Amino acid sequence: MATDKSDKWYIYILECADKTLYTGSTNDLDKRLEAHNSGNGAKYTKARLPVKLVYHEEFDDKKEAMKREWYIKHKLSRKQKMELITSK
Protein backbone atom coordinates (compact mmCIF):
# COMPACT_ATOMS: atom_id res chain seq x y z
CA MET A 1 0.00 0.00 0.00
CA ALA A 2 1.45 3.36 -1.03
CA THR A 3 1.79 6.02 1.63
CA ASP A 4 -0.06 9.24 0.97
CA LYS A 5 2.54 12.03 0.87
CA SER A 6 0.36 14.28 3.04
CA ASP A 7 0.63 11.74 5.90
CA LYS A 8 4.17 12.89 6.64
CA TRP A 9 5.65 16.33 7.15
CA TYR A 10 9.23 17.31 6.55
CA ILE A 11 11.58 20.08 7.52
CA TYR A 12 14.38 20.63 5.07
CA ILE A 13 17.51 22.67 4.57
CA LEU A 14 18.51 23.81 1.13
CA GLU A 15 21.90 25.06 0.07
CA CYS A 16 21.51 27.90 -2.40
CA ALA A 17 23.85 28.67 -5.29
CA ASP A 18 25.47 31.44 -3.20
CA LYS A 19 26.15 28.88 -0.41
CA THR A 20 23.53 30.35 1.93
CA LEU A 21 21.08 28.02 3.68
CA TYR A 22 17.28 28.07 3.55
CA THR A 23 15.07 26.13 5.97
CA GLY A 24 11.46 25.24 5.26
CA SER A 25 8.73 22.65 5.80
CA THR A 26 6.39 20.74 3.51
CA ASN A 27 4.28 17.62 3.20
CA ASP A 28 5.74 16.83 -0.26
CA LEU A 29 9.51 17.14 -0.35
CA ASP A 30 9.99 16.36 -4.05
CA LYS A 31 7.31 18.79 -5.18
CA ARG A 32 8.63 21.54 -2.90
CA LEU A 33 12.21 21.14 -4.14
CA GLU A 34 10.95 21.29 -7.71
CA ALA A 35 8.99 24.47 -6.87
CA HIS A 36 12.07 26.10 -5.36
CA ASN A 37 14.23 25.27 -8.37
CA SER A 38 11.62 26.51 -10.85
CA GLY A 39 11.54 29.89 -9.07
CA ASN A 40 8.15 29.30 -7.44
CA GLY A 41 9.35 28.27 -3.98
CA ALA A 42 10.24 31.27 -1.85
CA LYS A 43 11.35 34.82 -2.53
CA TYR A 44 14.64 34.07 -0.77
CA THR A 45 15.55 31.08 -2.94
CA LYS A 46 14.24 32.59 -6.19
CA ALA A 47 17.24 34.94 -6.35
CA ARG A 48 19.70 32.17 -5.38
CA LEU A 49 19.05 29.34 -7.83
CA PRO A 50 19.73 26.52 -8.16
CA VAL A 51 19.14 25.07 -4.72
CA LYS A 52 20.18 21.66 -3.46
CA LEU A 53 18.54 19.61 -0.72
CA VAL A 54 21.22 18.99 1.91
CA TYR A 55 19.18 17.87 4.93
CA HIS A 56 15.69 16.80 5.94
CA GLU A 57 13.79 15.29 8.87
CA GLU A 58 10.44 13.49 8.78
CA PHE A 59 7.54 14.06 11.19
CA ASP A 60 4.15 12.46 11.74
CA ASP A 61 2.33 15.77 12.10
CA LYS A 62 2.52 19.34 10.88
CA LYS A 63 2.70 20.90 14.34
CA GLU A 64 5.88 19.03 15.26
CA ALA A 65 7.47 19.85 11.90
CA MET A 66 6.65 23.56 12.32
CA LYS A 67 8.14 23.60 15.82
CA ARG A 68 11.36 22.04 14.53
CA GLU A 69 11.50 24.43 11.56
CA TRP A 70 11.15 27.41 13.92
CA TYR A 71 13.89 26.06 16.17
CA ILE A 72 16.33 25.54 13.29
CA LYS A 73 15.59 28.96 11.78
CA HIS A 74 15.73 30.97 15.00
CA LYS A 75 17.95 29.10 17.43
CA LEU A 76 20.70 27.49 15.36
CA SER A 77 23.67 29.41 14.02
CA ARG A 78 24.99 28.70 10.53
CA LYS A 79 27.78 26.67 12.13
CA GLN A 80 25.23 24.57 14.07
CA LYS A 81 23.17 24.05 10.91
CA MET A 82 26.29 22.88 9.06
CA GLU A 83 27.03 20.46 11.91
CA LEU A 84 23.46 19.15 11.67
CA ILE A 85 23.85 18.66 7.90
CA THR A 86 27.18 16.85 8.17
CA SER A 87 26.01 14.64 11.05
CA LYS A 88 23.42 12.78 8.97
VENMO-V711109 format. One record per residue. SS is DSSP state (a for helix, b for strand, c for the rest). NEAR is the number of other C-alpha atoms within 8 Angstrom. Layout:
ss;near
SS;NEAR
SS;NEAR
This chain:
ss;near
c;2
c;3
c;5
c;6
a;7
a;7
a;9
c;12
b;15
b;14
b;15
b;12
b;12
b;12
b;12
c;14
c;9
c;5
c;6
c;7
b;9
b;10
b;11
b;8
b;11
b;9
c;10
c;10
a;8
a;6
a;7
a;10
a;11
a;8
a;10
a;13
a;12
c;7
c;10
c;8
c;12
c;8
a;6
a;7
a;13
a;12
c;6
c;10
c;10
c;7
c;13
b;7
b;10
b;9
b;9
b;9
b;7
b;9
b;10
c;8
c;9
a;9
a;6
a;9
a;14
a;10
a;8
a;9
a;12
a;9
a;9
a;10
a;8
a;6
a;7
c;10
c;6
a;7
a;7
a;8
a;10
a;8
a;8
a;8
a;9
a;6
a;5
c;5
